[in-house]
Amino acid sequence: MSTLPADTTAYVVEYQETRSRLSTFFRMFTVLPHYIYLSLYAIPVLFVIVAAWFTVVITAEFPERMYNYIERFERYATFVYSYMYLATDTFPPFNGRPDTPYQAQFLLGPPKAKYSRAKAFFRLILVIPFAIVAYAFNIIAEIGAIAAWFVIVFTGKIPKGLADFITLGLSYIIRLSPFYYLQTEAWPKFTDEAVAEQIAEAGGQLPPGPASVGGFTATTGIPAQ
């Protein structure tokens, strides 16, 4: 479990240089079962988000059970997209539990004690400029994934710089999702290097070995159990 303050999120990826040429070559096929399951998983999550919107607007509180349910979906989506975009090489598990070990991790702080009713009510409007930025970051991730596909298929390895490029593109998209889903109110920054430092200082959990956090290398961390 990570130790993060409320209204904070991070995307952590363990760098793995050696990759499977075969798995990479057929990645768009091997990821299909997860993509289908993720699409089905999103249906009940959408109903929970709508219920959470009414709850926050009326009570200014985000029920913890709803919060955790959405968080598990976001974590599972992180596994899937990290695998699909070649940020990771290991076939992901079909769950988003916080204790699930994986090369990529979605970290999110607990619910806030009180939320802004106005920010929740107008969230679809507030998120528009960030969605435009996320579109640009998605292009970065796609370019990085295409380049990585060719490099890995021919060499069986991925350079650290290229891996960080993919992580940078995915990070903003992944860290924006809690803002979409009302879990956070802080506007997501382009990178989360500062969050990586907070995690390390607070003794939060990071994957073992050199890890990229939002496109940056984490200098310290506690091995995942």
ABEGO torsion letter per residue (X at the ends): XBBBBBGBBBBBBBBBABBBAAAAAAAAAAAAAAAAAAAAAAAAAAAAAAAAAAAAAAAGBBBAAAAAAAAAAAAAAAAAAAAAAGABABBBBBBABAABBBABBBBBBBBBABBBAAAAAAAAAAAAAAAAAAAAAAAAAAAAAAAAAAAAAAAGBBBAAAAAAAAAAAAAAAAAAAAAAGABABBBBABAAAAAAAAAAAGBBBBBEBBBBGGBBBABEBBBX
